[in-house]
Amino acid sequence: MTTHYSPQSPEEEAELLRKAMELSKADHDNKLNEMKAQLRVEGQDGEVVVRGPGSVNGADVSISKCSQSRLFVLDHSSQVQVDDCVGSKIFIGPCSGSVFIRDCKKCKIMVACRQVRLRDCHECELLLYCPTQPALELSDDIKIGCWTGAYPGLTEQFKKADLDPSVNTWNKVYDFTPVEGEPHWDTLTQTAGDWWEVPVVNDESGTGVLAPCDNPVLGPAGEKYGAA
């Protein structure tokens, strides 16, 4: 379920995400039997799509053919496939298995997973938590940086995905198709303390207030999230 996106103030964006999560939860409940093991986000153009905490619950996720959209998977999953996306911002919470990113262009992707592989991707930014060696194939102009995501319940989701946040080898990239003198990826310049926080309303409290974000992964300069 989607809602149109335009630039928002932090308060407006929080409300937008809250509504998108409500719609996503209703959609999930109505289609639970149909979706079974896999959740799909497909063909979105200029939209915001949110899969909130509890909506994925360890299932597989497929994201494909999305353009100029903001896509959030704020739950733990077992495998994620991202295909044929252009000009989009994609946020993927802890994945206990592999994330495959293929045929994407000019996307910014925040992803936490056990293993990640890019193929046929161009002009993308990847902000990564990965305890194994990231893999690159037939891709170029890729910028790779450290995971800087934060949202409520993230630390607990890392535990559910059986990921150790203290082990992050995001910059140990292996290029399967190297060309001498033509590096296909580079380290993204990052500023310490520049976190990508996703505002989520704590509906359980009944107050409509933003729940506090958390993040167990150290930032690019070794800084802890929330440290003064």
Secondary structure in CASP SS format (residue, H / E / C, confidence):
PFRMAT SS
TARGET T0000
AUTHOR 0000-0000-0000
METHOD secondary structure of the structure
MODEL  1
M C 1.00
T C 1.00
T E 1.00
H E 1.00
Y C 1.00
S C 1.00
P C 1.00
Q C 1.00
S C 1.00
P H 1.00
E H 1.00
E H 1.00
E H 1.00
A H 1.00
E H 1.00
L H 1.00
L H 1.00
R H 1.00
K H 1.00
A H 1.00
M H 1.00
E H 1.00
L H 1.00
S H 1.00
K H 1.00
A H 1.00
D H 1.00
H H 1.00
D H 1.00
N H 1.00
K C 1.00
L H 1.00
N H 1.00
E H 1.00
M H 1.00
K C 1.00
A C 1.00
Q E 1.00
L E 1.00
R E 1.00
V E 1.00
E E 1.00
G C 1.00
Q C 1.00
D E 1.00
G C 1.00
E E 1.00
V E 1.00
V E 1.00
V E 1.00
R E 1.00
G C 1.00
P C 1.00
G C 1.00
S C 1.00
V C 1.00
N C 1.00
G C 1.00
A C 1.00
D E 1.00
V E 1.00
S E 1.00
I E 1.00
S E 1.00
K C 1.00
C C 1.00
S E 1.00
Q C 1.00
S C 1.00
R E 1.00
L E 1.00
F E 1.00
V E 1.00
L C 1.00
D C 1.00
H C 1.00
S E 1.00
S C 1.00
Q E 1.00
V E 1.00
Q E 1.00
V E 1.00
D E 1.00
D C 1.00
C C 1.00
V E 1.00
G C 1.00
S C 1.00
K E 1.00
I E 1.00
F E 1.00
I E 1.00
G E 1.00
P E 1.00
C E 1.00
S E 1.00
G E 1.00
S E 1.00
V E 1.00
F E 1.00
I E 1.00
R E 1.00
D C 1.00
C C 1.00
K E 1.00
K C 1.00
C C 1.00
K E 1.00
I E 1.00
M E 1.00
V E 1.00
A E 1.00
C E 1.00
R E 1.00
Q E 1.00
V E 1.00
R E 1.00
L E 1.00
R E 1.00
D C 1.00
C C 1.00
H E 1.00
E C 1.00
C C 1.00
E E 1.00
L E 1.00
L E 1.00
L E 1.00
Y E 1.00
C C 1.00
P C 1.00
T C 1.00
Q C 1.00
P C 1.00
A E 1.00
L E 1.00
E E 1.00
L C 1.00
S C 1.00
D E 1.00
D C 1.00
I E 1.00
K E 1.00
I E 1.00
G E 1.00
C E 1.00
W C 1.00
T C 1.00
G E 1.00
A E 1.00
Y E 1.00
P C 1.00
G C 1.00
L H 1.00
T H 1.00
E H 1.00
Q H 1.00
F H 1.00
K H 1.00
K H 1.00
A C 1.00
D C 1.00
L C 1.00
D C 1.00
P C 1.00
S C 1.00
V C 1.00
N C 1.00
T C 1.00
W C 1.00
N C 1.00
K C 1.00
V C 1.00
Y E 1.00
D E 1.00
F C 1.00
T C 1.00
P C 1.00
V C 1.00
E C 1.00
G C 1.00
E C 1.00
P C 1.00
H C 1.00
W E 1.00
D E 1.00
T E 1.00
L C 1.00
T C 1.00
Q C 1.00
T C 1.00
A C 1.00
G C 1.00
D C 1.00
W C 1.00
W E 1.00
E E 1.00
V C 1.00
P C 1.00
V C 1.00
V E 1.00
N C 1.00
D H 1.00
E H 1.00
S H 1.00
G C 1.00
T C 1.00
G C 1.00
V C 1.00
L E 1.00
A C 1.00
P C 1.00
C C 1.00
D E 1.00
N C 1.00
P C 1.00
V C 1.00
L C 1.00
G C 1.00
P C 1.00
A C 1.00
G C 1.00
E C 1.00
K C 1.00
Y C 1.00
G C 1.00
A C 1.00
A C 1.00
END
